Amino acid sequence: MHGAYSFPVAGFKMRRGECTGSDVTTGVIATLLQCAASCLYNPSCMNFIYKPSTQHCLTRSSVCTVSNTSEVGIFTYDLSMVL
């Protein structure tokens, strides 16, 4: 179980933990799906992290291969489709 606010999102591969990288955008966004849309509409975005406890959305321009899994309930969503 991924938790109440973390679930698979179409077009993204979900993995446990937070990737570090260059932020494209950061800010408070109400929902996971709004965060995903923010990434989809930005051509520089390669992945995003949504923190449901704070409604914090980070979109990133770099691909990472290793996630920091020390913070519980955080998932990285890697863009898995080409538009």
Secondary structure, DSSP 4 states (H G I P E B T S, - for coil): ---TT----TTEEEEESB----EEEEEE-S-HHHHHHHHHT-TT--EEEEETTTTEEEEESS--S--B--STT-EEEEE----
